[in-house]
């Protein structure tokens, strides 16, 4: 008689313990908060995590459909500040790496140069108000854009540390 109770008890314990053992999704809000803090940045906006298509449409003023059509799952947005530099962060998680590559290719524009980062990456520098890095790592597409201050070396360092979180 004690045997069935044992199995029922074991099942209940496992049912409650299993979710706490589950690995967090890479590039979640918790990881992004820690990444920003570790780099010495403070959040001015966000981080905002968007998980529904309607919220995605609302967030980017209805321009979400091309990204959704490629295989969008969720996005994270935020603006960070550190002294003389202000950084905008955008992360899109896609259904798989093929969808992420397609998004990166559609988001690329002239005046960029490929850089050795993540699976694929481009850099642009058009002066004080237009410099950034766009990279794809597995199913993620990440964009770091300086709204003021910063330089290419700082961007590459930030992107490299962010890339490590995507694994």
Secondary structure, 3 states (H helix, E strand, C coil): CHHHHHHHHHHHHHHHHHHHHCCCCCCCHHHHHHHHHHCCCEEEEEEEEECCHHHHHHHCCCCCHHHHHHHEEEEEEEEEEECCEEEEEEEEEECCHHHHHHHHHHHCCCCCEECCCCCEEEEEECCCCCEEEEEEECCEEEEEEEEECCCHHHHHHHHHHHHHHCC
